Amino acid sequence: MSSGSALARNPAESARLASEVRLSVEQVSYAYSANPAQAPLFTVEATSFQARRGEIVAILGPNASGKSTLLKLISGALAPLSGRILLNGFVIHTLTPRTRAQRIAVVQQESTLLFPARAWEFVLQGRHAHGHSLRFESEEDVLILDEPTLHLDIAAQIGLLDALRRLAAENRYTVVVVTHELNLAAEYADQVVLMQRGRCLRVGPPANIYQRELLEQVFQTPLSVEFGSSGRPRVTVLPGT
C-alpha cells in the first residue's frame, strides 16, 4: 500500500479493514539446523503479510523456497524464530493444540494412514477437536492447504479451486494455499506471497506480482506474461533460448 492511499483512507474505512484482518504474519523467520552450534541448513527470512476474511492467499514459489515451512508456521506446527503470527488477534503458537485445531483446518500434501479408513471417516477426523458432537463450520475457521492440486488433473484442479473460492466467499473463510502453479494462483488468489530460497520477495495481488522479469528470476525459466480482459495475468512457458 502506498503512503498516498493510506492517507486518503478515512478512519472508518481503516477501522473496517482492520476488523476484517483474520491472519497477520509479522516479521516471521525460522531456521532449520542439524546442530544449534552450526550454521542453519535452511532459513526463512523475515516475512510479513495479512489475510482478511473471505480472501484466498497463495504462497507461490519453486521447490525449496520455504513455502511449506511458512505454512507450518502459520498453522502453529512450528514456532517462529522471531516475529509472531496472529489469528483473530491471538498469537497462534501459544494457543493450545485443541484450540488451534478448532480454528485452523490443515490439508497436507500427503497423510499417512495408520489403519484402513473410508474417505468420509478420514475427513471427519478433522472434527475431533470440537468434542463428541459434530459442529459445522463457522466464521472462525481458517483453511490451510499444502499443494492441494498435487496429483490432480486440470479438471480436478479447477474444481477444487472453484470450491475453495466458493467456501471463502460464502463462509468468509480465510484460505491459505501453497502452490507452484502460476496460472492457478493468478486466477484464484486475492493475494500472492512470492517466495524464493527462503525470502519473501513480494506480496500483493497477482496483477502486481506477475512481472515477467521477476517470475523468470524466481522460476529460472523463460516466460511470457499477458493480461486478459479480467485483469488477471496468464503465464506461458517459452522455449529455451
Order of alpha helices (4+ residues) and beta strands (2+ residues): alpha-alpha-beta-beta-beta-alpha-beta-beta-alpha-beta-alpha-beta-alpha-beta-alpha-beta-beta-alpha-alpha-beta-beta
